[in-house]
Amino acid sequence: MLLIFCQFNLEPHSEVVQTWRAYLLETRAEPTQRALKRSEFYVPRFKRIFKDHGVPENLVWVALVESGFKPSDSNPSGAQGMFQFKTETAVAFGLVVDGHRDERNNPFRAADACAKYLSYLFEKFGSWDLALAAYNLGEGDLRRAMALHGSQWHQVRDFLREETQAFVPKIKAAALIGNDYLAQRPVRTKPVHEYLVKPGDTLYSIAKLFEWDVEELMEFNGIDDNTIDIDQVIVIPVRE
């Protein structure tokens, strides 16, 4: 694909990007550090997935902003998973979401759907900044704003809701932080087991099977309580 040759400019000297960088590293220091630790198990593989779809690798850091790399994160609006898909969009880009299975909670399947979706949005809007804006805001609302104010990100951004105005520079800040973090660690993919939760499984039984502490599995997967769902993917690092 040729999309990847249209680069996603992180704008490291931008005042607004630096403001969000400081916010993530200072105001949100603890959750950001936890998310970065989890990213070690996902980002190398996510980057390959995004590259396969012609999407710049730096866009994998959407997962830090959307969920803190928590595979089964959810919000009251109905968005679910590491990349915060709503059901309709998830299904449109190849994920199974039904009464028995929710692939939004499978980080690698969700990453593939995210890359497909961003590629689609780039084709529609012509820039990665606008693709991210549409990812956050929705295609229809972005098109209406562009019809009134112009077809470039810098023309339209001030007329979008505050959350979307912030979303694009926040992703850039997250990418700068994440790249710096991983640059200080061994450049290799950390091997992981992808365990699919079965009826009768508990975090305790899974932890015992793989010889990890329950608290460690909760931290790896961003789980805040002991609740897990059937067909949920639990990522378990392979001991070295």
N, C-alpha and C positions, 0 to 999 in steps of 0.2 A: 504493500500500500504506500501511497505517497503522502498521506496525511501527516506522518511523523516529521516530514521535512518542513512543515509549517510549525516552527518552534513555539513552545509555551514559555514566554519571557517571565522569569521570576521577579524581575525588577528589584534586585537586592538593595538599591539605593533609594527606592521610593519611600517617602515619609510614612505613607499609610501602611505599607508592607512592614516597615520597621516597627510601627506602632503595634501591629498585630503580633509581630514576633516577640516584642516585649511582653505583651499580654499573655501569650502562651507560655513563655519562659518564666515569668515573674508572678503575675496574678493567678495563673493556672498552672503553677509549677508542678505540683504533685500529680494531678491527673495527666499532665503532658508527659512527665517522666514515665509514668506507668504505661501510657500509650506507646511511647517510644520503645520501651522494653518489649511490649507485645509485638511491635512492628518487626522485630528481628526475625520472627518466625514466618512472616507473611510477605514482606516487601520484595525480597529477591524473586519469589515466584510470581507475585503480582506484576512486577516489572516485565517479566517475560510474557505474561498474558497480554498486558497492554501493548507491548511492542508488536506482538503477533497481529493485533488489530490496528496497527498504525497510529497508536495513541501515545503521546509523549509520556515517558516513564514517570516524570514528576507528578503526573496527575494521580498516581496511586495514593498520594497523601490526602486525597479526598477522604479516605477512611479515617485519618486522624481527626479531622474536623467533624465529620459526620457522626462518628461513634467511638472515637478513641481506640480503634481496632478491637472493638468488642463484637464478636460474631453474631450474637443474638440480641443486640441492643434494639430498643423500641422506643417510640414516642407516642404521645396521645393522638397525633394526627393519623396514625395507622402505618407510618413508615417503619420498616423493620430491617434488621440485619446490619452488617458492617457498613454497607453503602446506602442504607436508609431508603430502600425501595418501597413504594406503595404497590399494592397488589397488581393493579392494571399495568403499570409500567414493567414490573417484574415479569409478568406473564408475556408481555409483548416482546421482551428481549430474552426469552428462552428459559425462564425459571418456572419450576413447578410450584404452585401455591394452591393447595386444596386442603380438605379436612384431614388428610393423613400425612401430608408432607409440605414443608415450607423451605424451599431451597434458598430463600433470602438469608437463612441462617447458616448456609454453607459458604464459608468465606471465599473459597476458590471458584465456585459456581457463580457467586455474586460478583466477584471481581471480573469474571468473563462478561457477565451481563452489563456491568458498569462500563467496561471498555467498549462494548458494542453500542451502548446508549450514547456515550460521549462521542464516538465516531459518527453516529447518526446526527447528533446535534451539531457537530462541526460542519458536516455536509450541508445542513440546513442554514446555519448562521454565519459560517465563514471565518470564525476565529475561535480560539480556545477560551478566551475570556467570555465571549458570548455563549459558548457551549456550556460553560460552568454556570453562567447566570440562568440559562434555561433549565439546567439540571436542578437548580435551587428554586426557581420561581415558577417554572412551567412554560411551555412553548407559547401558549396563547397570550399570556400576559406580557411576555417579552416582545412578541410580534406587535402587539398593540402599542407598547411604548416606543418601539422602533419606528412605527408608522407615523408617530407624532414628533419624534425628536431626532431621528437619524439612525443610520445603520451601523455605526461604530460604537464600541464599548464606551469610549470617552464621551461620546455624545449623549448616550442614553442612561449611563449609570446613575446620575444624580436624580433621575426621575423614577427610579425603581424603589421598592421598599427597602428599608434600612438593612434588613437581614441579607438581602441579595447584594446590596452595595458592599457589605462587609465580606460576603462569602468568597468572592474572587481573590481579594488581597490576603484573606486569611489562609486560603489554600496555598498561595505563594509563600507566605510566612511559614506554614507548616512544612512545605517542601524544603525550604532553606534549613530549618531546624532539623528535620529528619535526615537530610543528606549529610549535614555536619555530624549528627549522632552516629550514623552508620559508617561514616568515613573513619571513625575512631575504633571500629570493631573489625574483626576478620571479614574480608570480602568473600563470603561463601554462603551458600544456602544452608540454613540449619535444618537437618532432617527432622521430620515430624511424622507421627502417626495421625491419621484422620479417622477418629473412632466415631461410628454412627450409633447413636444411642438406641438401644433396643428396649422393648417392654421389660420391666423389672430392674433395669439398670438404675443405679444411684451414683452420685459423684464418689461416694465412698468405695463402692465396688469397682468403679473404673480406676480410681486412684490406686487401689490395692492391686488390681490386675497389672498395671504398668509401673508399680513401685514408686509412686509419687505421693506426696501429701495432698490432701483435699485442698488445703489453702493454696498450694502451688498451682493446681489445676484451675482453681477459681481465678487466680491472678493471670495465668497464661491466656485464659479465655474471656476475661473481663466479666466474670459471673459475680453478681453482688450477693446472691443468696444460694441456697442449696438446690434450687429448682432447676431441673433440666427437662427437656421435652423429647419424646420419641422422634427419631430421625434427625435430631440436632447433631451437628458435627462438633465433636470435642477434639481440639488440637492438643496433641501430647508430644512434647519434645523427646527425641530419641537420646537416651543418655550416652554420653561420649566415653 
